[in-house]
Amino acid sequence: MIPAAAKKVAALAGWRRYGLAFVLGAVTTLALPPVYLFPLLFLVFPPLVWLLNGAPRKRSAFAVGWWFGFGFFAFGLYWIGNALLVFSDKFAWLLPFASAGLPAFLAIFCGAATLIAWFAQGTLHRAVGLALAWVASEWLRGHILTGFPWNLIGYAWAGNDGLIQVSALVGIYGVSLAAMLTACLPAAMAESRKPRLIGAAALALPLLIWAGGTARLSVAPETAYVDGIGLRIVQSNIPQREKWAAAHQERNLRLFLDLSRANRPDWVTHVIWPETAATFFPSANPGLRRALSAVVPPGGLLITGAPRRVDDSRRVANAMIALNETGRIVAHYDKFHLVPFGEYVPLANILPIEKITHGKRGFTPGPGVRTLAIAGLPAFSPLICYEVIFPGHVADGSRRPAWLLNLTNDAWYGLSAGPHQHLAQARVRAVEEGLPLIRAAYTGISAIVDPYGRILQQRPLNDAGAIDTRLPREIAAPPYAIWGDIPFGVILLLSIVILFVVPGNNRKPKEP
């Protein structure tokens, strides 16, 4: 049955070949958050390998991967278009560029992966080659042109606490490598004399990883909390279209103030608001700072997102500020990893468009990852919005923080997969770093995550309210927090050398 299916798929040509690749890519998104049907990977990647078996030339091998990637990103990132519809009168014309242009560009990485895999000899080598090349392309995608490591294949495993524990050792790119190897290997069952052995190997790897992760969780102590620290996380659920509107500014502020005080336990010491919850410049408005200070617990702080003028100039940063009970700003952090076209426009002097977020001027980036130490709180790593999605770049390795604080605004994306994908990626950062994560989101999903990636509390999407929590303690730094992507990189490079460089494992196909 499998050999017959492999031959039939390999024999496809023209639009049937590329149409199947597109459908396979689209279906793959169901393995990712929020659906998490990760067994689908076993059904989509073997046919992709078989399509490569039937590709007659390099151009066709690249096109197979490109069409797969186009389906994968078009369906996996559909929610980006929602941001352009919030102010549709200004930005709806950009919808084709976001819905088709961005997937078309990102699909180039997938095409490069299938092209490289095509050079491997035999289905087994080609399956392994695809896994290696795919993950290498993911790493590249996460680093060049400011990086966009969204929807890495490893996140298909993030719905299972046991499977994702391996990210503490090799990071999410290492998880992607394991997931791709197990998903691609069954393709070799089509021509192997021992297909059951191949199938067993494909199943054994995730089972072993799951067993190891489950064992890690079974011996993990119960969540410990920092003495004397209580947090209230506020989620306002104000629609994005009304967030910056002058007509709603007073109402919005009152809602945040009310949610910060209502039925608040006396053990809460700090209040946390999401990204740009303060839609004004606190440093320039003493009256509003006094209003904010009214919700600060005695001896505590209000930590909120807010715009901040940089050095009293016209430059503005997307900032996180900490304000005490007297209304004084005691610390700040400026977001450094800005969203292209969302918070600034690349080549702004050439491109005749505005950034999507409020204001005509692009934000000024901050200096980078830092550990913020404020009296009364354990030192933490501040992260604004999608800064949390970058593996190995969420904490200062020279000054390890005790927790991660992620302020975000996913209100742009409505009731879609986007906020769920964002939360899943943030959870994995907690596992990689061995640090608890506190996430305050404007419309959701706000959450408290322990150092093992387990969600202790969360506030659903599009639900106004608050979370009251103690601050979980960190655990000893796991290997990934110390070494980053070095172990993964060594494994990947050695595997590539063995597969493509060792004599007998490579070929140079002749183009007809």
C-alpha positions as CSV (number, residue, x, y, z in Angstrom):
1,M,0.0,0.0,0.0
2,I,2.7,2.5,1.0
3,P,4.9,1.7,-2.1
4,A,1.9,2.1,-4.4
5,A,1.0,5.4,-2.8
6,A,4.6,6.6,-3.1
7,K,4.8,5.8,-6.8
8,K,1.5,7.4,-7.5
9,V,2.5,10.6,-5.7
10,A,6.0,10.7,-7.4
11,A,4.3,10.3,-10.8
12,L,2.3,13.5,-10.4
13,A,3.3,16.3,-12.7
14,G,2.4,19.9,-13.4
15,W,-0.4,21.5,-11.5
16,R,-1.3,18.2,-9.7
17,R,2.2,18.0,-8.2
18,Y,2.2,21.6,-7.0
19,G,-1.5,21.5,-6.0
20,L,-0.8,18.5,-3.7
21,A,2.2,20.3,-2.3
22,F,0.0,23.4,-1.5
23,V,-2.7,21.2,0.1
24,L,-0.1,19.4,2.2
25,G,1.3,22.7,3.5
26,A,-2.1,24.0,4.3
27,V,-3.0,20.8,6.3
28,T,0.2,21.0,8.2
29,T,-1.0,24.1,10.0
30,L,-3.5,21.9,11.8
31,A,-0.6,20.3,13.7
32,L,0.3,23.7,15.2
33,P,-1.4,25.8,17.9
34,P,-4.2,26.0,18.7
35,V,-5.3,22.7,17.1
36,Y,-2.2,20.6,17.9
37,L,-3.0,17.6,15.7
38,F,0.8,16.8,15.6
39,P,0.2,13.2,14.3
40,L,-0.7,14.9,11.0
41,L,3.0,15.5,10.5
42,F,3.3,11.8,9.7
43,L,0.7,12.2,6.9
44,V,2.0,15.3,5.2
45,F,5.8,15.1,5.1
46,P,6.2,11.6,3.6
47,P,4.2,12.6,0.5
48,L,6.4,15.7,0.3
49,V,9.4,13.5,0.1
50,W,7.7,11.4,-2.5
51,L,7.0,14.5,-4.6
52,L,10.7,15.2,-4.5
53,N,11.4,11.7,-5.7
54,G,9.4,12.5,-8.8
55,A,10.9,16.0,-9.4
56,P,12.8,15.8,-12.7
57,R,15.0,18.9,-12.2
58,K,16.2,21.5,-9.6
59,R,13.5,24.0,-10.6
60,S,10.8,21.5,-9.9
61,A,12.3,20.4,-6.6
62,F,12.3,24.1,-5.4
63,A,8.8,24.6,-6.7
64,V,7.5,21.6,-4.7
65,G,8.8,23.2,-1.5
66,W,7.7,26.7,-2.4
67,W,4.1,25.6,-3.0
68,F,4.1,23.6,0.2
69,G,5.5,26.6,2.1
70,F,2.9,28.9,0.4
71,G,0.1,26.8,1.7
72,F,1.7,26.4,5.1
73,F,2.2,30.2,5.6
74,A,-1.0,31.4,3.9
75,F,-3.1,29.3,6.2
76,G,-0.9,29.5,9.2
77,L,-0.6,33.3,9.1
78,Y,-4.0,34.2,7.8
79,W,-4.6,36.2,11.0
80,I,-2.1,38.9,10.1
81,G,-4.6,40.2,7.6
82,N,-7.0,40.9,10.5
83,A,-4.6,43.7,11.6
84,L,-5.2,45.5,8.3
85,L,-8.9,45.4,8.7
86,V,-9.0,47.2,12.1
87,F,-8.5,50.4,10.2
88,S,-9.7,49.1,6.9
89,D,-10.2,52.6,5.4
90,K,-6.4,53.1,5.6
91,F,-4.8,49.7,5.3
92,A,-7.2,47.3,3.5
93,W,-5.3,47.8,0.3
94,L,-2.3,46.1,1.9
95,L,-4.3,42.9,2.5
96,P,-3.0,41.1,-0.6
97,F,0.6,41.8,0.4
98,A,0.0,40.4,3.9
99,S,-2.1,37.5,2.9
100,A,-0.2,36.4,-0.2
101,G,3.0,38.4,-0.5
102,L,4.4,37.5,2.9
103,P,3.6,33.8,2.5
104,A,5.1,33.9,-0.9
105,F,8.3,35.3,0.5
106,L,8.5,33.0,3.5
107,A,7.9,30.0,1.1
108,I,11.3,30.6,-0.4
109,F,12.9,29.1,2.7
110,C,10.8,26.0,2.2
111,G,11.7,25.8,-1.4
112,A,15.4,26.1,-0.5
113,A,15.0,23.2,1.9
114,T,13.4,20.9,-0.6
115,L,16.0,21.8,-3.3
116,I,18.8,20.8,-0.9
117,A,17.0,17.6,0.0
118,W,16.6,16.7,-3.6
119,F,20.3,16.2,-4.0
120,A,20.3,13.3,-1.5
121,Q,20.4,9.8,-2.9
122,G,17.5,7.5,-2.2
123,T,14.3,8.1,-0.3
124,L,15.8,7.4,3.2
125,H,18.6,9.9,2.6
126,R,16.2,12.4,1.0
127,A,13.8,12.1,4.0
128,V,16.7,12.8,6.4
129,G,18.0,15.5,4.2
130,L,14.6,17.2,4.1
131,A,14.5,17.2,7.9
132,L,17.9,18.7,8.2
133,A,17.4,21.3,5.4
134,W,14.0,22.3,6.7
135,V,15.3,23.0,10.2
136,A,18.3,24.9,8.9
137,S,15.9,27.0,6.9
138,E,13.8,27.6,10.0
139,W,16.9,28.8,11.9
140,L,17.8,31.1,9.0
141,R,14.3,32.5,8.8
142,G,14.5,33.2,12.5
143,H,17.6,35.3,12.1
144,I,17.9,37.2,8.8
145,L,16.1,40.4,8.0
146,T,15.3,41.0,11.7
147,G,14.0,37.4,11.9
148,F,10.6,35.8,12.0
149,P,10.7,32.5,13.8
150,W,6.9,32.1,13.9
151,N,5.2,28.7,13.5
152,L,8.4,26.5,13.6
153,I,7.5,22.9,13.2
154,G,8.6,22.1,16.7
155,Y,5.6,24.0,18.1
156,A,3.5,21.1,16.9
157,W,4.8,19.4,20.0
158,A,4.1,22.3,22.3
159,G,0.6,21.1,23.2
160,N,2.1,18.2,25.1
161,D,4.0,19.1,28.3
162,G,6.1,15.9,28.2
163,L,7.3,16.4,24.6
164,I,8.2,20.0,25.0
165,Q,10.6,19.4,27.9
166,V,13.4,18.6,25.5
167,S,13.5,22.3,24.6
168,A,15.3,22.8,27.9
169,L,18.1,20.8,26.4
170,V,18.2,21.8,22.7
171,G,15.7,24.6,22.3
172,I,12.8,24.9,19.9
173,Y,15.0,24.4,16.9
174,G,16.2,21.1,18.3
175,V,12.5,20.1,18.9
176,S,11.9,21.0,15.2
177,L,14.7,18.7,14.2
178,A,13.3,15.8,16.2
179,A,9.7,16.5,14.9
180,M,10.9,16.6,11.3
181,L,13.0,13.5,11.5
182,T,10.1,11.5,12.9
183,A,7.7,12.9,10.4
184,C,9.9,12.4,7.3
185,L,11.3,8.9,8.1
186,P,8.1,7.0,7.2
187,A,8.6,8.1,3.6
188,A,11.4,5.5,3.4
189,M,9.0,2.7,4.2
190,A,8.0,2.8,0.5
191,E,11.3,1.2,-0.6
192,S,12.9,-0.3,2.5
193,R,13.2,-4.0,2.9
194,K,12.4,-3.5,6.5
195,P,9.6,-1.0,6.6
196,R,8.5,-1.9,10.1
197,L,11.9,-1.0,11.4
198,I,11.7,2.4,9.7
199,G,8.2,2.9,11.2
200,A,9.4,1.8,14.6
201,A,12.3,4.2,14.5
202,A,9.9,7.1,13.5
203,L,7.7,6.3,16.5
204,A,10.5,5.6,19.0
205,L,12.1,9.0,18.9
206,P,9.0,11.0,20.0
207,L,8.1,8.3,22.5
208,L,11.5,8.4,24.1
209,I,11.4,12.2,24.2
210,W,7.9,12.1,25.7
211,A,9.0,9.6,28.3
212,G,12.0,11.6,29.2
213,G,10.0,14.8,29.5
214,T,7.3,13.1,31.5
215,A,9.9,11.7,33.9
216,R,11.4,15.2,34.3
217,L,7.9,16.6,35.2
218,S,7.3,13.7,37.6
219,V,10.3,14.5,39.7
220,A,9.9,18.2,39.5
221,P,8.9,19.7,42.8
222,E,5.6,21.5,43.3
223,T,5.6,25.1,42.0
224,A,7.4,27.3,44.6
225,Y,6.5,30.9,45.0
226,V,8.5,34.0,45.9
227,D,7.6,35.1,49.5
228,G,5.9,38.5,49.8
229,I,5.3,39.0,46.1
230,G,1.7,39.1,44.7
231,L,0.8,40.2,41.2
232,R,-2.5,41.4,39.6
233,I,-2.5,41.0,35.8
234,V,-5.1,43.2,34.2
235,Q,-6.7,42.3,30.9
236,S,-9.0,45.1,29.7
237,N,-10.4,43.6,26.4
238,I,-10.7,47.0,24.8
239,P,-11.2,46.7,21.0
240,Q,-8.1,47.9,19.1
241,R,-10.1,50.4,17.1
242,E,-11.1,52.1,20.4
243,K,-7.7,51.9,22.1
244,W,-6.2,55.2,20.9
245,A,-9.5,57.0,20.1
246,A,-9.6,60.3,22.0
247,A,-13.3,59.9,22.6
248,H,-12.6,56.7,24.6
249,Q,-9.4,57.6,26.3
250,E,-11.0,58.5,29.6
251,R,-13.3,55.5,29.6
252,N,-10.4,53.2,28.8
253,L,-8.2,54.5,31.6
254,R,-11.1,54.2,34.1
255,L,-11.6,50.6,33.1
256,F,-7.9,49.8,33.8
257,L,-8.1,51.6,37.1
258,D,-11.3,49.8,38.1
259,L,-9.9,46.4,37.1
260,S,-6.8,47.1,39.1
261,R,-8.7,47.7,42.3
262,A,-11.8,45.6,42.3
263,N,-11.8,42.8,44.8
264,R,-8.0,42.9,45.0
265,P,-6.6,40.7,47.7
266,D,-4.4,42.5,50.3
267,W,-1.4,40.2,49.4
268,V,-1.1,41.7,45.9
269,T,1.9,44.0,45.9
270,H,2.2,44.8,42.2
271,V,-0.2,45.6,39.3
272,I,0.7,44.8,35.7
273,W,-0.9,46.2,32.6
274,P,-0.3,45.1,29.0
275,E,1.5,46.7,26.1
276,T,0.7,50.4,25.7
277,A,-2.1,50.2,28.1
278,A,-1.3,53.8,29.0
279,T,-2.1,55.5,25.7
280,F,-0.3,58.8,26.6
281,F,3.2,59.9,27.7
282,P,3.2,59.3,31.5
283,S,6.5,61.2,32.0
284,A,4.9,64.4,30.5
285,N,1.6,64.2,32.4
286,P,1.9,64.5,36.3
287,G,-1.9,64.5,36.7
288,L,-2.3,61.2,34.9
289,R,0.7,59.8,36.8
290,R,-1.2,60.6,40.0
291,A,-4.3,58.8,38.7
292,L,-2.1,55.7,38.0
293,S,-0.5,55.8,41.3
294,A,-3.9,55.5,43.0
295,V,-4.0,51.8,42.1
296,V,-0.4,51.0,43.3
297,P,-0.4,48.8,46.4
298,P,1.5,50.2,49.4
299,G,5.2,49.8,48.7
300,G,4.5,48.2,45.3
301,L,4.5,49.2,41.7
302,L,2.4,49.6,38.6
303,I,4.2,48.1,35.6
304,T,2.6,49.1,32.3
305,G,3.3,49.5,28.6
306,A,3.3,53.1,27.4
307,P,4.9,55.3,24.8
308,R,8.0,57.1,26.0
309,R,9.9,60.1,24.6
310,V,13.5,59.3,24.1
311,D,15.9,61.9,25.5
312,D,13.2,64.7,25.3
313,S,13.4,64.4,21.6
314,R,10.8,63.7,18.9
315,R,11.9,60.0,19.0
316,V,9.4,57.7,20.7
317,A,9.9,54.2,22.1
318,N,7.4,51.5,22.7
319,A,8.2,51.2,26.4
320,M,7.5,49.4,29.7
321,I,7.5,51.7,32.7
322,A,7.4,51.0,36.4
323,L,5.6,53.6,38.5
324,N,5.5,53.7,42.4
325,E,2.8,54.8,44.7
326,T,4.0,58.5,44.6
327,G,3.6,58.6,40.9
328,R,7.3,58.5,40.2
329,I,8.7,56.5,37.3
330,V,11.4,54.4,38.8
331,A,12.4,52.3,35.8
332,H,11.8,51.8,32.1
333,Y,12.6,49.5,29.2
334,D,12.3,50.3,25.5
335,K,11.3,47.6,23.1
336,F,14.3,46.8,20.8
337,H,12.9,44.1,18.4
338,L,10.3,46.2,16.5
339,V,7.7,44.7,14.1
340,P,8.5,45.8,10.5
341,F,5.6,47.8,9.0
342,G,3.8,47.5,12.3
343,E,6.0,49.7,14.5
344,Y,8.3,51.1,11.8
345,V,8.5,51.1,8.0
346,P,11.7,49.7,6.5
347,L,13.1,52.1,3.9
348,A,10.6,54.7,5.1
349,N,12.2,57.4,2.9
350,I,11.3,55.3,-0.2
351,L,8.1,53.4,0.6
352,P,5.0,55.6,0.6
353,I,3.2,53.9,3.4
354,E,2.5,54.4,7.1
355,K,3.2,52.0,9.9
356,I,0.1,50.1,11.1
357,T,0.2,51.1,14.8
358,H,-0.8,54.5,16.2
359,G,1.2,57.6,15.2
360,K,3.0,58.6,12.0
361,R,6.5,58.3,13.2
362,G,8.2,54.9,13.6
363,F,9.2,53.8,17.1
364,T,12.9,54.1,18.1
365,P,14.4,50.7,19.2
366,G,15.9,50.2,22.6
367,P,19.4,48.9,23.2
368,G,18.5,45.2,23.6
369,V,17.8,42.4,26.0
370,R,18.4,43.5,29.6
371,T,17.7,42.4,33.2
372,L,15.6,45.0,35.1
373,A,16.2,45.2,38.8
374,I,13.7,47.3,40.8
375,A,13.5,47.5,44.6
376,G,10.8,45.1,45.9
377,L,10.9,42.7,43.0
378,P,13.1,39.9,41.9
379,A,15.1,41.0,38.8
380,F,13.2,40.2,35.6
381,S,13.6,40.3,31.8
382,P,11.1,42.7,30.2
383,L,9.7,41.6,26.8
384,I,7.2,43.6,24.8
385,C,4.9,41.8,22.3
386,Y,6.7,39.4,19.9
387,E,10.1,39.9,21.5
388,V,9.2,36.7,23.4
389,I,9.2,34.5,20.2
390,F,13.0,34.7,19.6
391,P,14.7,31.6,21.1
392,G,17.9,32.4,23.0
393,H,17.2,36.2,23.0
394,V,14.8,36.7,25.8
395,A,17.2,36.8,28.8
396,D,20.6,38.4,29.5
397,G,22.9,35.4,29.8
398,S,25.5,37.5,31.8
399,R,22.9,38.6,34.4
400,R,20.3,35.9,34.7
401,P,16.8,37.2,35.7
402,A,14.4,35.4,38.0
403,W,11.4,35.6,35.7
404,L,10.2,36.8,32.3
405,L,7.6,39.6,31.9
406,N,5.8,39.7,28.6
407,L,3.5,42.7,27.9
408,T,1.6,42.3,24.6
409,N,-1.3,43.4,22.5
410,D,-2.9,40.8,20.4
411,A,-6.1,42.8,20.0
412,W,-5.1,43.4,16.3
413,Y,-5.8,39.8,15.5
414,G,-9.3,39.3,16.8
415,L,-10.7,35.8,17.5
416,S,-8.1,33.9,15.5
417,A,-5.2,31.5,15.8
418,G,-2.7,34.3,16.2
419,P,-3.0,34.9,20.0
420,H,-2.9,31.1,20.6
421,Q,0.2,30.7,18.6
422,H,1.8,33.7,20.4
423,L,1.1,32.2,23.8
424,A,2.4,28.7,22.8
425,Q,5.7,30.3,21.7
426,A,6.0,32.2,25.0
427,R,5.4,29.0,26.9
428,V,8.4,27.4,25.2
429,R,10.6,30.3,26.2
430,A,9.8,29.5,29.9
431,V,11.0,25.9,29.4
432,E,14.1,26.9,27.5
433,E,15.2,29.4,30.1
434,G,13.9,27.6,33.2
435,L,12.1,30.8,34.2
436,P,8.5,31.5,35.0
437,L,6.7,33.7,32.6
438,I,4.1,36.4,33.4
439,R,2.1,37.4,30.4
440,A,-0.2,40.4,30.3
441,A,-2.2,40.7,27.1
442,Y,-4.6,43.5,26.1
443,T,-7.5,41.3,25.0
444,G,-5.9,38.0,25.9
445,I,-4.5,35.5,26.4
446,S,-2.9,36.6,29.7
447,A,-1.3,33.7,31.6
448,I,1.0,32.6,34.4
449,V,3.5,29.9,33.2
450,D,5.8,28.0,35.4
451,P,9.5,27.2,34.5
452,Y,8.4,23.9,33.0
453,G,6.0,25.5,30.6
454,R,2.8,24.5,32.5
455,I,0.1,27.1,32.5
456,L,-0.9,27.8,36.1
457,Q,-3.6,30.4,35.3
458,Q,-4.9,32.1,32.3
459,R,-7.5,34.6,31.2
460,P,-9.3,33.6,28.0
461,L,-9.3,35.6,24.8
462,N,-11.7,38.5,24.6
463,D,-12.5,38.4,28.3
464,A,-12.1,41.5,30.6
465,G,-10.8,40.8,34.1
466,A,-7.7,40.2,36.2
467,I,-5.5,37.3,37.4
468,D,-4.2,37.4,40.9
469,T,-1.1,35.3,41.4
470,R,2.0,34.7,43.5
471,L,5.2,34.9,41.5
472,P,6.6,31.4,40.8
473,R,10.3,30.8,41.5
474,E,12.8,30.0,38.8
475,I,14.7,26.7,38.6
476,A,18.4,26.0,38.0
477,A,19.4,27.2,34.5
478,P,18.8,24.3,32.0
479,P,21.4,23.5,29.4
480,Y,19.7,25.6,26.7
481,A,19.8,28.7,28.9
482,I,23.6,28.2,29.2
483,W,24.6,27.1,25.8
484,G,21.8,28.4,23.6
485,D,21.7,26.9,20.0
486,I,25.3,25.6,20.1
487,P,24.4,21.9,20.8
488,F,21.6,22.0,18.2
489,G,24.0,23.7,15.7
490,V,26.7,21.0,16.3
491,I,24.2,18.2,15.8
492,L,22.8,19.8,12.7
493,L,26.1,20.5,11.1
494,L,27.5,17.0,11.8
495,S,24.4,15.5,10.3
496,I,24.6,17.6,7.2
497,V,28.3,16.7,6.7
498,I,27.6,13.0,7.2
499,L,24.6,13.0,4.8
500,F,25.8,15.3,2.0
501,V,29.6,15.3,2.2
502,V,30.6,11.7,3.1
503,P,31.3,9.9,-0.2
504,G,28.4,7.7,-1.4
505,N,25.7,9.7,0.3
506,N,25.3,12.4,-2.3
507,R,24.6,12.7,-6.0
508,K,24.5,15.2,-8.7
509,P,21.4,14.6,-10.7
510,K,21.6,15.3,-14.4
511,E,18.9,17.7,-15.7
512,P,17.1,16.4,-18.8
